[in-house]
Amino acid sequence: MSPAEALVPGATIVAMLDELEALSTKLAELAGYVRALKDENTQLHAQAAAATAELAGLRAKITAATQRMDALLARLPGEDETAEAKAK
């Protein structure tokens, strides 16, 4: 506010109203950003939960596959058994 505006009460009020309007606009814009960020946060939480569930499922599949492989490997004849079979 200039010194000239300080001498005219009406001009001071107009300047204050203009500043208030600018602040109101900025506040509305900020509120929009906050809403958008909250929505994005909600989506990200849902995606993280889905990824966590998928990861758990994949880990279970890996565990099951490892157990099947271990069982198959246990059924294979060992080196000693193979040598004995060849000797007969």
C-alpha positions in Angstrom: 0.0 0.0 0.0 1.4 3.4 -1.0 1.4 6.4 1.4 -1.3 8.0 -0.8 -3.6 5.0 -0.3 -3.0 5.2 3.4 -4.5 8.7 3.4 -7.7 7.6 1.6 -9.8 5.2 3.7 -11.8 4.0 0.8 -8.7 3.1 -1.2 -7.3 1.2 1.8 -10.5 -0.9 2.1 -10.4 -1.6 -1.7 -6.8 -2.7 -1.4 -7.6 -4.9 1.5 -10.6 -6.4 -0.3 -8.4 -7.1 -3.3 -5.8 -8.8 -1.2 -8.5 -10.8 0.6 -9.9 -11.9 -2.8 -6.4 -13.0 -3.9 -5.9 -14.9 -0.7 -9.3 -16.5 -1.1 -8.4 -17.6 -4.6 -5.1 -19.1 -3.4 -6.8 -20.9 -0.6 -9.3 -22.4 -2.9 -6.5 -23.5 -5.2 -4.7 -25.0 -2.2 -7.8 -26.8 -1.1 -8.1 -28.3 -4.6 -4.5 -29.6 -4.4 -5.2 -31.1 -1.0 -8.3 -32.9 -2.3 -6.3 -34.2 -5.3 -3.5 -35.4 -3.1 -5.9 -37.2 -0.8 -7.5 -38.9 -3.7 -4.1 -39.9 -5.1 -3.1 -41.1 -1.6 -6.2 -43.3 -1.4 -5.4 -44.8 -4.9 -1.8 -45.4 -3.9 -2.8 -47.2 -0.7 -5.1 -49.4 -2.7 -2.4 -50.2 -5.2 0.1 -51.0 -2.4 -2.4 -53.3 -0.8 -3.0 -55.1 -4.1 0.8 -55.4 -4.7 1.3 -56.8 -1.2 -1.4 -59.4 -1.8 0.1 -60.3 -5.1 3.5 -60.6 -3.5 2.2 -62.9 -0.9 0.6 -65.1 -3.6 3.8 -65.2 -5.6 5.8 -66.1 -2.5 3.3 -69.0 -1.8 3.7 -70.2 -5.3 7.5 -70.1 -5.0 7.3 -72.1 -1.7 5.0 -74.7 -3.3 7.3 -75.0 -6.4 10.4 -75.4 -4.2 8.7 -78.1 -2.2 7.7 -80.0 -5.3 11.3 -79.7 -6.7 12.7 -80.9 -3.4 10.3 -83.9 -3.5 11.3 -84.7 -7.1 15.0 -84.4 -6.3 14.6 -86.7 -3.3 13.1 -89.3 -5.7 16.1 -89.3 -8.0 18.6 -92.0 -7.5 21.9 -90.9 -5.9 25.4 -91.4 -7.3 25.8 -94.6 -5.1 22.6 -96.1 -6.3 23.4 -95.3 -10.0 26.9 -97.0 -9.6 25.3 -100.1 -8.0 22.7 -100.3 -10.8 25.4 -100.2 -13.5 27.5 -102.8 -11.7 24.7 -105.3 -11.8 
